[in-house]
């Protein structure tokens, strides 16, 4: 649902705003991946200690 709204908004925006929104989304994806990777690393360390 959120994706559809962002696509509709993107169609009405200027090319520069479209690009900016795209870059922001990419950064958010990277952060998600990074945080999940950190979490898995922490959990694996805890298991090894036990």
C-alpha distance matrix in Angstrom:
0.0 3.8 5.4 5.3 6.5 8.8 10.1 10.9 12.6 14.3 15.9 17.5 18.8 22.1 22.6 23.7 20.5 18.5 20.8 20.6 16.8 17.2 20.1 18.4 15.6 18.5 20.4 17.7 17.6 21.4 21.6 19.6 21.9 24.9 24.4 23.8 26.9 28.9 28.0 29.2 32.3 33.1 32.8 35.0 37.6 37.8 38.4 41.2 42.8 43.0
3.8 0.0 3.8 5.5 5.2 6.3 8.7 10.0 10.6 12.2 14.5 15.9 16.4 19.6 20.2 20.8 17.5 15.7 17.9 17.3 13.5 14.2 16.9 14.9 12.4 15.6 17.2 14.6 15.1 18.8 18.8 17.2 19.9 22.6 22.1 22.0 25.1 26.8 26.3 27.8 30.6 31.4 31.5 33.7 36.1 36.4 37.4 40.0 41.5 41.9
5.4 3.8 0.0 3.8 5.5 5.2 6.2 8.7 9.9 10.4 12.5 14.7 15.2 18.1 18.0 19.0 16.1 13.7 15.6 15.7 12.0 11.9 14.9 13.8 10.8 13.7 16.0 13.9 13.7 17.5 18.3 16.8 18.9 21.9 22.0 21.8 24.5 26.6 26.5 27.6 30.4 31.6 31.7 33.6 36.1 36.8 37.6 40.0 41.7 42.4
5.3 5.5 3.8 0.0 3.8 5.5 5.1 6.3 8.7 9.8 10.9 13.0 14.5 17.7 18.0 19.6 16.8 14.4 16.9 17.5 13.9 14.1 17.5 16.6 14.0 16.9 19.4 17.6 17.4 21.1 22.0 20.6 22.7 25.7 25.8 25.6 28.3 30.4 30.2 31.3 34.1 35.3 35.4 37.2 39.8 40.4 41.1 43.6 45.4 45.9
6.5 5.2 5.5 3.8 0.0 3.8 5.4 5.1 6.2 8.5 10.0 11.1 12.4 16.0 17.0 18.2 15.0 13.3 16.3 16.3 12.8 13.9 17.2 15.9 14.0 17.3 19.3 17.5 18.2 21.7 22.2 21.2 23.7 26.3 26.2 26.5 29.3 31.1 30.9 32.4 35.1 36.0 36.3 38.4 40.7 41.2 42.3 44.7 46.3 46.9
8.8 6.3 5.2 5.5 3.8 0.0 3.8 5.4 5.0 5.9 8.7 10.0 10.3 13.4 14.0 14.9 11.8 9.9 12.6 12.5 9.0 10.2 13.4 12.3 10.6 14.0 16.0 14.6 15.5 18.9 19.6 19.1 21.4 23.8 24.1 24.7 27.3 29.0 29.2 30.8 33.2 34.3 34.9 36.9 39.0 39.8 41.0 43.2 44.8 45.7
10.1 8.7 6.2 5.1 5.4 3.8 0.0 3.8 5.4 4.9 6.4 9.0 9.9 12.8 12.9 14.7 12.3 9.5 12.4 13.4 10.3 10.5 14.2 14.1 12.2 14.9 17.6 16.7 16.9 20.2 21.6 21.0 22.8 25.5 26.2 26.5 28.8 30.9 31.3 32.5 34.9 36.3 36.9 38.6 40.8 41.9 42.8 44.9 46.7 47.7
10.9 10.0 8.7 6.3 5.1 5.4 3.8 0.0 3.8 5.4 5.3 6.9 9.1 12.5 13.6 15.7 13.1 11.1 14.5 15.4 12.6 13.5 17.2 16.8 15.4 18.3 20.8 19.8 20.4 23.7 24.8 24.2 26.3 28.9 29.4 29.8 32.2 34.2 34.4 35.8 38.2 39.5 40.0 41.9 44.1 45.0 46.0 48.2 49.9 50.8
12.6 10.6 9.9 8.7 6.2 5.0 5.4 3.8 0.0 3.8 5.4 5.3 6.4 10.0 11.7 13.2 10.1 9.0 12.6 12.9 10.3 12.2 15.4 14.8 14.1 17.3 19.3 18.5 19.7 22.8 23.6 23.5 25.9 28.1 28.5 29.4 31.8 33.4 33.9 35.5 37.8 38.9 39.7 41.7 43.6 44.5 45.8 48.0 49.4 50.5
14.3 12.2 10.4 9.8 8.5 5.9 4.9 5.4 3.8 0.0 3.8 5.4 5.1 8.0 8.6 10.4 7.9 5.7 9.3 10.4 8.2 9.4 12.8 13.1 12.5 15.1 17.4 17.3 18.3 21.1 22.4 22.6 24.6 26.7 27.6 28.5 30.6 32.4 33.2 34.7 36.7 38.1 39.1 40.8 42.7 43.9 45.2 47.1 48.7 50.0
15.9 14.5 12.5 10.9 10.0 8.7 6.4 5.3 5.4 3.8 0.0 3.8 5.7 8.3 9.1 11.9 10.3 8.2 11.7 13.5 11.8 12.5 16.0 16.7 16.0 18.4 20.9 20.9 21.6 24.4 25.9 26.0 27.8 30.1 31.1 31.8 33.8 35.8 36.6 37.9 40.0 41.5 42.4 44.0 46.1 47.3 48.4 50.3 52.1 53.2
17.5 15.9 14.7 13.0 11.1 10.0 9.0 6.9 5.3 5.4 3.8 0.0 3.8 6.9 9.3 11.7 9.8 9.1 12.8 13.9 12.6 14.3 17.4 17.7 17.6 20.3 22.4 22.3 23.6 26.3 27.4 27.8 29.9 31.9 32.7 33.7 35.9 37.6 38.3 39.9 41.9 43.2 44.2 46.0 47.9 49.0 50.4 52.3 53.9 55.1
18.8 16.4 15.2 14.5 12.4 10.3 9.9 9.1 6.4 5.1 5.7 3.8 0.0 3.8 6.5 8.1 6.1 6.3 9.8 10.6 9.9 12.0 14.6 15.0 15.6 18.1 19.9 20.3 21.8 24.2 25.2 26.1 28.1 29.8 30.8 32.2 34.1 35.6 36.6 38.4 40.1 41.4 42.7 44.5 46.1 47.4 48.9 50.7 52.1 53.5
22.1 19.6 18.1 17.7 16.0 13.4 12.8 12.5 10.0 8.0 8.3 6.9 3.8 0.0 3.8 5.4 5.3 6.3 8.8 10.0 10.7 12.4 14.4 15.5 16.7 18.6 20.2 21.3 22.9 24.7 26.0 27.3 29.1 30.5 31.8 33.4 35.0 36.4 37.8 39.6 41.0 42.4 43.9 45.5 47.0 48.5 50.1 51.7 53.1 54.8
22.6 20.2 18.0 18.0 17.0 14.0 12.9 13.6 11.7 8.6 9.1 9.3 6.5 3.8 0.0 3.8 5.5 4.9 6.2 8.6 9.9 10.5 12.4 14.3 15.4 16.6 18.5 20.1 21.2 22.8 24.6 26.0 27.3 28.8 30.5 31.9 33.2 34.8 36.5 38.0 39.2 40.9 42.5 43.9 45.4 47.1 48.6 50.0 51.6 53.3
23.7 20.8 19.0 19.6 18.2 14.9 14.7 15.7 13.2 10.4 11.9 11.7 8.1 5.4 3.8 0.0 3.8 5.4 5.1 6.2 8.7 9.8 10.7 12.4 14.3 15.4 16.7 18.5 20.2 21.3 22.8 24.6 26.1 27.1 28.8 30.6 31.8 33.1 34.9 36.6 37.6 39.2 41.0 42.4 43.7 45.4 47.1 48.4 49.8 51.7
20.5 17.5 16.1 16.8 15.0 11.8 12.3 13.1 10.1 7.9 10.3 9.8 6.1 5.3 5.5 3.8 0.0 3.8 5.4 5.0 6.1 8.5 9.8 10.5 12.3 14.2 15.3 16.5 18.4 20.0 21.1 22.7 24.6 25.7 26.9 28.8 30.3 31.5 33.0 34.9 36.2 37.5 39.2 40.8 42.2 43.6 45.4 46.9 48.2 50.0
18.5 15.7 13.7 14.4 13.3 9.9 9.5 11.1 9.0 5.7 8.2 9.1 6.3 6.3 4.9 5.4 3.8 0.0 3.8 5.5 5.2 6.2 8.7 10.0 10.7 12.5 14.4 15.5 16.7 18.7 20.2 21.4 23.0 24.5 26.0 27.4 28.9 30.5 31.9 33.5 35.0 36.5 38.0 39.5 41.1 42.7 44.1 45.7 47.2 48.9
20.8 17.9 15.6 16.9 16.3 12.6 12.4 14.5 12.6 9.3 11.7 12.8 9.8 8.8 6.2 5.1 5.4 3.8 0.0 3.8 5.5 5.0 6.2 8.6 9.9 10.6 12.4 14.3 15.4 16.7 18.6 20.2 21.4 22.6 24.5 26.1 27.2 28.7 30.5 32.0 33.1 34.9 36.6 37.8 39.3 41.1 42.6 43.9 45.5 47.3
20.6 17.3 15.7 17.5 16.3 12.5 13.4 15.4 12.9 10.4 13.5 13.9 10.6 10.0 8.6 6.2 5.0 5.5 3.8 0.0 3.8 5.4 5.2 6.2 8.6 9.9 10.6 12.4 14.4 15.4 16.6 18.6 20.2 21.1 22.6 24.6 25.8 27.0 28.7 30.6 31.6 33.0 34.9 36.4 37.6 39.3 41.1 42.4 43.7 45.6
16.8 13.5 12.0 13.9 12.8 9.0 10.3 12.6 10.3 8.2 11.8 12.6 9.9 10.7 9.9 8.7 6.1 5.2 5.5 3.8 0.0 3.8 5.5 5.1 6.2 8.7 10.0 10.6 12.5 14.4 15.4 16.7 18.7 20.0 21.2 22.8 24.5 25.8 27.2 29.0 30.4 31.8 33.3 35.0 36.4 37.9 39.5 41.1 42.5 44.1
17.2 14.2 11.9 14.1 13.9 10.2 10.5 13.5 12.2 9.4 12.5 14.3 12.0 12.4 10.5 9.8 8.5 6.2 5.0 5.4 3.8 0.0 3.8 5.5 5.2 6.3 8.8 10.0 10.7 12.6 14.5 15.6 16.9 18.5 20.2 21.5 22.8 24.6 26.1 27.5 28.9 30.6 32.1 33.4 35.1 36.8 38.1 39.6 41.3 42.9
20.1 16.9 14.9 17.5 17.2 13.4 14.2 17.2 15.4 12.8 16.0 17.4 14.6 14.4 12.4 10.7 9.8 8.7 6.2 5.2 5.5 3.8 0.0 3.8 5.4 5.0 6.3 8.7 9.9 10.6 12.5 14.4 15.5 16.5 18.4 20.2 21.1 22.6 24.5 26.0 27.0 28.7 30.6 31.8 33.1 35.0 36.6 37.8 39.3 41.2
18.4 14.9 13.8 16.6 15.9 12.3 14.1 16.8 14.8 13.1 16.7 17.7 15.0 15.5 14.3 12.4 10.5 10.0 8.6 6.2 5.1 5.5 3.8 0.0 3.8 5.4 5.1 6.3 8.7 9.9 10.6 12.5 14.4 15.3 16.5 18.5 20.0 21.1 22.6 24.6 25.8 27.0 28.8 30.5 31.7 33.2 35.0 36.5 37.8 39.5
15.6 12.4 10.8 14.0 14.0 10.6 12.2 15.4 14.1 12.5 16.0 17.6 15.6 16.7 15.4 14.3 12.3 10.7 9.9 8.6 6.2 5.2 5.4 3.8 0.0 3.8 5.4 5.1 6.3 8.7 9.9 10.7 12.5 14.3 15.5 16.7 18.5 20.1 21.3 22.9 24.5 26.0 27.3 28.9 30.6 32.0 33.5 35.1 36.7 38.2
18.5 15.6 13.7 16.9 17.3 14.0 14.9 18.3 17.3 15.1 18.4 20.3 18.1 18.6 16.6 15.4 14.2 12.5 10.6 9.9 8.7 6.3 5.0 5.4 3.8 0.0 3.8 5.4 5.1 6.3 8.8 10.0 10.8 12.3 14.4 15.6 16.6 18.5 20.2 21.4 22.7 24.6 26.1 27.3 28.9 30.7 32.1 33.4 35.1 36.9
20.4 17.2 16.0 19.4 19.3 16.0 17.6 20.8 19.3 17.4 20.9 22.4 19.9 20.2 18.5 16.7 15.3 14.4 12.4 10.6 10.0 8.8 6.3 5.1 5.4 3.8 0.0 3.8 5.4 5.1 6.2 8.7 10.0 10.4 12.2 14.3 15.3 16.4 18.3 20.1 21.0 22.5 24.5 25.8 27.0 28.8 30.5 31.8 33.2 35.1
17.7 14.6 13.9 17.6 17.5 14.6 16.7 19.8 18.5 17.3 20.9 22.3 20.3 21.3 20.1 18.5 16.5 15.5 14.3 12.4 10.6 10.0 8.7 6.3 5.1 5.4 3.8 0.0 3.8 5.4 5.1 6.3 8.7 9.8 10.6 12.3 14.2 15.3 16.5 18.5 20.0 21.2 22.7 24.5 25.9 27.2 28.9 30.6 31.9 33.5
17.6 15.1 13.7 17.4 18.2 15.5 16.9 20.4 19.7 18.3 21.6 23.6 21.8 22.9 21.2 20.2 18.4 16.7 15.4 14.4 12.5 10.7 9.9 8.7 6.3 5.1 5.4 3.8 0.0 3.8 5.5 5.2 6.3 8.6 10.1 10.8 12.4 14.4 15.5 16.8 18.5 20.2 21.4 22.8 24.6 26.2 27.4 29.0 30.8 32.3
21.4 18.8 17.5 21.1 21.7 18.9 20.2 23.7 22.8 21.1 24.4 26.3 24.2 24.7 22.8 21.3 20.0 18.7 16.7 15.4 14.4 12.6 10.6 9.9 8.7 6.3 5.1 5.4 3.8 0.0 3.8 5.5 5.2 6.1 8.6 10.0 10.5 12.2 14.3 15.5 16.5 18.4 20.1 21.2 22.6 24.6 26.0 27.2 28.9 30.8
21.6 18.8 18.3 22.0 22.2 19.6 21.6 24.8 23.6 22.4 25.9 27.4 25.2 26.0 24.6 22.8 21.1 20.2 18.6 16.6 15.4 14.5 12.5 10.6 9.9 8.8 6.2 5.1 5.5 3.8 0.0 3.8 5.4 5.0 6.0 8.5 9.7 10.4 12.2 14.2 15.2 16.4 18.3 19.9 21.1 22.6 24.5 25.9 27.1 29.0
19.6 17.2 16.8 20.6 21.2 19.1 21.0 24.2 23.5 22.6 26.0 27.8 26.1 27.3 26.0 24.6 22.7 21.4 20.2 18.6 16.7 15.6 14.4 12.5 10.7 10.0 8.7 6.3 5.2 5.5 3.8 0.0 3.8 5.5 5.3 6.1 8.5 10.0 10.6 12.4 14.2 15.5 16.7 18.4 20.1 21.4 22.8 24.6 26.1 27.5
21.9 19.9 18.9 22.7 23.7 21.4 22.8 26.3 25.9 24.6 27.8 29.9 28.1 29.1 27.3 26.1 24.6 23.0 21.4 20.2 18.7 16.9 15.5 14.4 12.5 10.8 10.0 8.7 6.3 5.2 5.4 3.8 0.0 3.8 5.6 5.2 6.1 8.6 10.0 10.7 12.3 14.4 15.5 16.6 18.5 20.2 21.4 22.8 24.7 26.3
24.9 22.6 21.9 25.7 26.3 23.8 25.5 28.9 28.1 26.7 30.1 31.9 29.8 30.5 28.8 27.1 25.7 24.5 22.6 21.1 20.0 18.5 16.5 15.3 14.3 12.3 10.4 9.8 8.6 6.1 5.0 5.5 3.8 0.0 3.8 5.5 5.1 6.2 8.7 10.0 10.6 12.4 14.4 15.5 16.6 18.6 20.3 21.4 22.9 24.9
24.4 22.1 22.0 25.8 26.2 24.1 26.2 29.4 28.5 27.6 31.1 32.7 30.8 31.8 30.5 28.8 26.9 26.0 24.5 22.6 21.2 20.2 18.4 16.5 15.5 14.4 12.2 10.6 10.1 8.6 6.0 5.3 5.6 3.8 0.0 3.8 5.4 5.1 6.2 8.7 9.8 10.6 12.4 14.3 15.4 16.7 18.6 20.2 21.3 23.0
23.8 22.0 21.8 25.6 26.5 24.7 26.5 29.8 29.4 28.5 31.8 33.7 32.2 33.4 31.9 30.6 28.8 27.4 26.1 24.6 22.8 21.5 20.2 18.5 16.7 15.6 14.3 12.3 10.8 10.0 8.5 6.1 5.2 5.5 3.8 0.0 3.8 5.4 5.1 6.3 8.6 9.9 10.7 12.4 14.3 15.5 16.8 18.6 20.3 21.5
26.9 25.1 24.5 28.3 29.3 27.3 28.8 32.2 31.8 30.6 33.8 35.9 34.1 35.0 33.2 31.8 30.3 28.9 27.2 25.8 24.5 22.8 21.1 20.0 18.5 16.6 15.3 14.2 12.4 10.5 9.7 8.5 6.1 5.1 5.4 3.8 0.0 3.8 5.4 5.2 6.2 8.7 10.0 10.7 12.4 14.5 15.6 16.8 18.7 20.5
28.9 26.8 26.6 30.4 31.1 29.0 30.9 34.2 33.4 32.4 35.8 37.6 35.6 36.4 34.8 33.1 31.5 30.5 28.7 27.0 25.8 24.6 22.6 21.1 20.1 18.5 16.4 15.3 14.4 12.2 10.4 10.0 8.6 6.2 5.1 5.4 3.8 0.0 3.8 5.5 5.1 6.2 8.7 10.0 10.7 12.5 14.5 15.6 16.8 18.8
28.0 26.3 26.5 30.2 30.9 29.2 31.3 34.4 33.9 33.2 36.6 38.3 36.6 37.8 36.5 34.9 33.0 31.9 30.5 28.7 27.2 26.1 24.5 22.6 21.3 20.2 18.3 16.5 15.5 14.3 12.2 10.6 10.0 8.7 6.2 5.1 5.4 3.8 0.0 3.8 5.4 5.1 6.2 8.6 9.9 10.8 12.5 14.5 15.6 17.0
29.2 27.8 27.6 31.3 32.4 30.8 32.5 35.8 35.5 34.7 37.9 39.9 38.4 39.6 38.0 36.6 34.9 33.5 32.0 30.6 29.0 27.5 26.0 24.6 22.9 21.4 20.1 18.5 16.8 15.5 14.2 12.4 10.7 10.0 8.7 6.3 5.2 5.5 3.8 0.0 3.8 5.5 5.1 6.1 8.6 10.0 10.7 12.5 14.4 15.7
32.3 30.6 30.4 34.1 35.1 33.2 34.9 38.2 37.8 36.7 40.0 41.9 40.1 41.0 39.2 37.6 36.2 35.0 33.1 31.6 30.4 28.9 27.0 25.8 24.5 22.7 21.0 20.0 18.5 16.5 15.2 14.2 12.3 10.6 9.8 8.6 6.2 5.1 5.4 3.8 0.0 3.8 5.5 5.2 6.3 8.8 10.1 10.8 12.5 14.6
33.1 31.4 31.6 35.3 36.0 34.3 36.3 39.5 38.9 38.1 41.5 43.2 41.4 42.4 40.9 39.2 37.5 36.5 34.9 33.0 31.8 30.6 28.7 27.0 26.0 24.6 22.5 21.2 20.2 18.4 16.4 15.5 14.4 12.4 10.6 9.9 8.7 6.2 5.1 5.5 3.8 0.0 3.8 5.5 5.2 6.3 8.8 10.1 10.8 12.7
32.8 31.5 31.7 35.4 36.3 34.9 36.9 40.0 39.7 39.1 42.4 44.2 42.7 43.9 42.5 41.0 39.2 38.0 36.6 34.9 33.3 32.1 30.6 28.8 27.3 26.1 24.5 22.7 21.4 20.1 18.3 16.7 15.5 14.4 12.4 10.7 10.0 8.7 6.2 5.1 5.5 3.8 0.0 3.8 5.4 5.1 6.3 8.8 10.0 10.9
35.0 33.7 33.6 37.2 38.4 36.9 38.6 41.9 41.7 40.8 44.0 46.0 44.5 45.5 43.9 42.4 40.8 39.5 37.8 36.4 35.0 33.4 31.8 30.5 28.9 27.3 25.8 24.5 22.8 21.2 19.9 18.4 16.6 15.5 14.3 12.4 10.7 10.0 8.6 6.1 5.2 5.5 3.8 0.0 3.8 5.5 5.2 6.4 8.8 10.2
37.6 36.1 36.1 39.8 40.7 39.0 40.8 44.1 43.6 42.7 46.1 47.9 46.1 47.0 45.4 43.7 42.2 41.1 39.3 37.6 36.4 35.1 33.1 31.7 30.6 28.9 27.0 25.9 24.6 22.6 21.1 20.1 18.5 16.6 15.4 14.3 12.4 10.7 9.9 8.6 6.3 5.2 5.4 3.8 0.0 3.8 5.4 5.2 6.3 8.8
37.8 36.4 36.8 40.4 41.2 39.8 41.9 45.0 44.5 43.9 47.3 49.0 47.4 48.5 47.1 45.4 43.6 42.7 41.1 39.3 37.9 36.8 35.0 33.2 32.0 30.7 28.8 27.2 26.2 24.6 22.6 21.4 20.2 18.6 16.7 15.5 14.5 12.5 10.8 10.0 8.8 6.3 5.1 5.5 3.8 0.0 3.8 5.5 5.2 6.4
38.4 37.4 37.6 41.1 42.3 41.0 42.8 46.0 45.8 45.2 48.4 50.4 48.9 50.1 48.6 47.1 45.4 44.1 42.6 41.1 39.5 38.1 36.6 35.0 33.5 32.1 30.5 28.9 27.4 26.0 24.5 22.8 21.4 20.3 18.6 16.8 15.6 14.5 12.5 10.7 10.1 8.8 6.3 5.2 5.4 3.8 0.0 3.8 5.5 5.3
41.2 40.0 40.0 43.6 44.7 43.2 44.9 48.2 48.0 47.1 50.3 52.3 50.7 51.7 50.0 48.4 46.9 45.7 43.9 42.4 41.1 39.6 37.8 36.5 35.1 33.4 31.8 30.6 29.0 27.2 25.9 24.6 22.8 21.4 20.2 18.6 16.8 15.6 14.5 12.5 10.8 10.1 8.8 6.4 5.2 5.5 3.8 0.0 3.8 5.5
42.8 41.5 41.7 45.4 46.3 44.8 46.7 49.9 49.4 48.7 52.1 53.9 52.1 53.1 51.6 49.8 48.2 47.2 45.5 43.7 42.5 41.3 39.3 37.8 36.7 35.1 33.2 31.9 30.8 28.9 27.1 26.1 24.7 22.9 21.3 20.3 18.7 16.8 15.6 14.4 12.5 10.8 10.0 8.8 6.3 5.2 5.5 3.8 0.0 3.8
43.0 41.9 42.4 45.9 46.9 45.7 47.7 50.8 50.5 50.0 53.2 55.1 53.5 54.8 53.3 51.7 50.0 48.9 47.3 45.6 44.1 42.9 41.2 39.5 38.2 36.9 35.1 33.5 32.3 30.8 29.0 27.5 26.3 24.9 23.0 21.5 20.5 18.8 17.0 15.7 14.6 12.7 10.9 10.2 8.8 6.4 5.3 5.5 3.8 0.0
